Amino acid sequence: MINVFIRSSVICLGLISFGTFAEEARDSRIVGSWQGMRTADGKCQFLAWKSKFKEDGRFEITFFADAERKKELHTERGTWRASDGRNELKTDGVPTTEVYTYSFADPNTVRYVNTVRDPSADCQADYEFLEHRTQN
């Protein structure tokens, strides 16, 4: 009986620790709606997007072919995990994880730098971009 109690306590503590770790692995400053744009004069072709990072670790990014964000290209969904200036995005159905370093210029502007070449990405160059918080 005591062994069962001890095992149950260890399992519960493990789950509590994992839940705390998972919560810490999501920088709450990133949660919300953002938009960004890659200009045509950089290392990669033009691209605009809107992104939503949810508290539950899910993300949704919609890409657009125009600066006004009216010509939708596609939407990606997946999971995100960010802490200590490193954000990892795992898109559903894509075997690789995109890894970015990030820093905040202010509470509504974040600077990302793509650090890992991803064969499935549309741009193979290392590049950086800004995202700006939006209200929707």
C-alpha angles and dihedrals in degrees: 000000000000091000090054090050092049093048091048091049092050091049092049092048090048091052092047090050092048091049091051091048092049090051092049091049090068114071100218091211088072095055111108142046122319140169133203143172136209110210122225093237094065132082092285136044121271117284134162126194148174119216137191122198113193129205091239091065097259125124137191123196122185116197125209135197094216137053092239089059094232101117102070116203103181145311127241125200130189146111131303135199123184136174140135093020096306124108121189120195121194110190115209110258095013115109097210132067122229113225125200135173113222141191132179120240087187134336091282101041126063126182117213129193119195106226105175127061108232117196090209094053121103091230120046095188122096104251142168133218144170128239122201124206115246132195097237 
